[in-house]
């Protein structure tokens, strides 16, 4: 599906302009804007299907390194090597510059009460965005009741226990091999 879809214009320019804006609101990392990236590339531009998006996300999470690699993979899917470069630069460049600028002045306000309020307010915002990402990815990758049940069980086990997540991954793999999910 590379390069096809409902959006007009140059795919590189479209990718760059959207990811530049997303980079500035990605408080907590690229994972918190996954719902909007999904909406943009799947529903808005038609560059890939929901399952293809979920597969790229899974590859990005399995690969070593930062989670922003999902943006690189999406760029590659849309416009090859140039798309990967443009998407990655657009997603990381502005946020790096903003972070550098904020960090230069943030220390000056360490004793100010408003700084603590801002930091405390960012926590639920980030958690909510991560939960939205989970919802979008669950809908894109689970296609039957068993898949939804496995996702819910995995989330519950990971939140309520200290069990290594690899055990849940192994259980999912076994259930997949058996054709349950």
Beta strands, then each sheet from edge to edge (+ up, - down):
end
